[in-house]
Protein backbone atom coordinates (compact mmCIF):
# COMPACT_ATOMS: atom_id res chain seq x y z
CA UNK A 1 0.00 0.00 0.00
CA UNK A 2 1.43 3.35 -1.02
CA UNK A 3 -0.42 5.36 1.65
CA UNK A 4 -2.40 4.78 4.82
CA UNK A 5 -6.12 4.34 4.27
CA UNK A 6 -6.56 5.40 7.90
CA UNK A 7 -4.87 8.74 7.24
CA UNK A 8 -6.98 9.17 4.10
CA UNK A 9 -10.10 8.53 6.20
CA UNK A 10 -8.98 11.08 8.81
CA UNK A 11 -8.46 13.79 6.16
CA UNK A 12 -11.68 12.84 4.38
CA UNK A 13 -13.63 13.30 7.61
CA UNK A 14 -11.84 16.57 8.43
CA UNK A 15 -12.81 17.92 4.98
CA UNK A 16 -16.31 16.41 4.82
CA UNK A 17 -18.16 19.70 5.31
CA UNK A 18 -16.05 21.70 2.87
CA UNK A 19 -17.83 22.36 -0.45
CA UNK A 20 -15.83 21.80 -3.62
CA UNK A 21 -13.63 18.92 -2.31
CA UNK A 22 -12.84 16.02 -4.63
CA UNK A 23 -10.29 13.21 -4.39
CA UNK A 24 -7.75 12.06 -6.93
CA UNK A 25 -5.07 9.38 -6.80
CA UNK A 26 -1.75 10.98 -7.71
CA UNK A 27 1.94 10.20 -7.31
CA UNK A 28 1.29 6.96 -5.42
CA UNK A 29 -0.89 8.78 -2.91
CA UNK A 30 -4.29 10.38 -2.61
CA UNK A 31 -4.85 14.11 -3.08
CA UNK A 32 -7.76 16.20 -1.91
CA UNK A 33 -8.64 18.91 -4.40
CA UNK A 34 -10.51 22.14 -3.59
CA UNK A 35 -12.29 23.70 -6.59
CA UNK A 36 -9.77 22.06 -8.93
CA UNK A 37 -6.64 23.05 -6.96
CA UNK A 38 -4.57 20.61 -4.88
CA UNK A 39 -5.16 21.21 -1.17
CA UNK A 40 -3.59 18.30 0.71
CA UNK A 41 -3.04 14.59 0.53
CA UNK A 42 -1.61 11.42 1.98
CA UNK A 43 1.47 9.51 0.90
CA UNK A 44 3.59 6.72 2.28
CA UNK A 45 4.82 7.87 5.67
CA UNK A 46 2.41 10.76 6.21
CA UNK A 47 0.81 13.54 4.28
CA UNK A 48 1.30 16.90 2.65
CA UNK A 49 -0.47 20.22 2.43
CA UNK A 50 -0.32 23.18 0.07
CA UNK A 51 -0.18 26.10 2.48
CA UNK A 52 1.40 28.66 0.14
CA UNK A 53 4.63 30.57 0.68
CA UNK A 54 3.03 33.20 2.93
CA UNK A 55 1.72 30.52 5.34
CA UNK A 56 4.72 28.20 5.15
CA UNK A 57 6.58 29.64 8.17
CA UNK A 58 3.48 29.32 10.38
CA UNK A 59 2.96 25.72 9.26
CA UNK A 60 6.61 24.83 9.93
CA UNK A 61 6.22 25.96 13.55
CA UNK A 62 3.79 23.09 14.15
CA UNK A 63 5.07 19.78 15.55
CA UNK A 64 5.65 17.17 12.88
CA UNK A 65 5.49 19.60 9.96
CA UNK A 66 8.57 19.89 7.72
CA UNK A 67 9.35 21.35 4.29
CA UNK A 68 8.15 19.05 1.51
CA UNK A 69 10.90 17.55 -0.61
CA UNK A 70 9.96 14.47 -2.63
CA UNK A 71 12.97 14.69 -4.94
CA UNK A 72 15.52 16.22 -2.57
CA UNK A 73 14.58 19.70 -3.72
CA UNK A 74 12.37 21.76 -1.43
CA UNK A 75 8.92 22.56 -2.83
CA UNK A 76 8.07 26.10 -1.67
CA UNK A 77 4.62 26.55 -0.21
CA UNK A 78 4.22 22.81 0.38
CA UNK A 79 4.74 21.05 3.71
CA UNK A 80 5.15 17.44 4.77
CA UNK A 81 2.99 16.34 7.71
CA UNK A 82 4.05 13.38 9.85
CA UNK A 83 1.72 10.46 10.53
CA UNK A 84 1.40 11.52 14.19
CA UNK A 85 0.49 15.07 13.17
CA UNK A 86 -2.21 13.89 10.75
CA UNK A 87 -3.75 11.94 13.62
CA UNK A 88 -3.49 14.92 16.03
CA UNK A 89 -6.70 16.96 15.78
CA UNK A 90 -5.13 20.32 16.68
CA UNK A 91 -2.11 20.07 14.39
CA UNK A 92 -4.08 18.63 11.47
CA UNK A 93 -6.76 21.29 11.78
CA UNK A 94 -4.15 24.08 11.95
CA UNK A 95 -2.41 22.82 8.79
CA UNK A 96 -5.73 22.40 6.96
CA UNK A 97 -6.79 25.92 7.96
CA UNK A 98 -3.57 27.35 6.47
CA UNK A 99 -4.00 25.24 3.33
CA UNK A 100 -7.66 26.21 2.88
CA UNK A 101 -6.78 29.88 3.36
CA UNK A 102 -4.22 29.69 0.55
CA UNK A 103 -5.96 27.33 -1.87
CA UNK A 104 -9.32 29.02 -1.29
CA UNK A 105 -7.80 32.25 -2.61
CA UNK A 106 -6.88 30.64 -5.94
CA UNK A 107 -9.21 30.85 -8.94
CA UNK A 108 -11.21 27.64 -9.50
CA UNK A 109 -10.01 25.36 -12.29
N, C-alpha and C positions, 0 to 999 in steps of 0.2 A: 504494500500500500504506500503510495507516494505521500499521503497526508493523513492526518487523524480525522476520522469521521466525527469523533467526539468534539474536536475543536471546530469543525465545520458546523456542527449542531449548535454549539455555544454562540458562534457568530450569527448564525441564521436566526436564532431566538432573539439575540440582542438587536437585530435589524428588522425584526418582524413587523413593527409598526411604521417603518419608514417607507413612504410611497416612492415608487420608481426604482426599487431594488430588484435586480435580476442576478442570476448566478451563471457562471461560465467556467468550464474546465480549461485551464491554461497552464502551460509551463510545468506540468506534472502536479499541479495543485488545483485549488478551486478559488476563483475570484468572485467577489461580490461587486456588482456594478451599480452605480447610482446615475440614473438618467443617461446611460451610455458611457459613463466615465468610470474607470477603475477606482474603487474606494478602498478595499482591503481584501485579504484572502488568507488562505491557509496553505502551508507547504510542509514538507517533511521537516520536522524539528520545530515547528512553531507557525508563525504567521507574519503578515506584513500589512502595512497601512500606508496610504498615500496622504500624508499630512500637509504637503507643500513646504516650500523652503521657509516661509515666514513662521510656520508652526513647528518646524523640525527641532529647534532648540528646546522648546517646551516639552515635546514628546520625549526627547533624549534624557530629560531629567527624571522620567518615570523609571521605576525598577523594572529590569528585564527588557528594556527598549534600547536598541542599538541601531547604528546606521545600517541600511540595507546594502549588501554587496554580494550579489549572486556570483559575479564573475571575478571578484577581487577588486573591482572598481566601484567606488561608492556611488550610489544612485541618489542624488540630491532630492530632497523632498519626500523620500521614501524611508520608512523605518522597519526594522525587523523586530518582532514581538515574540518573546520566549513563550514556551508552552505554559509555564506557570503564570505568566502575565495575561495570557488569553483566558485562563481559568479564573483569574482574580477579577471580581466584578468592578472594583474601583479603577484599577489600571486599564482594563479593557474598555470601560466606558469613557475614560479620559482620552485614550487614543482614538476611539471612534468619534468622539466629539470633535477633536482636532481634524480628523479626516473628513468628517461631514461638513465642517466649516469650510475647508478648502475645496473639496470636490463639489459641494453645493453651490459654490461661486462660479463654477465653470459652466459654459453654455452646454445645453443638452446636445447629445449626438444623435 
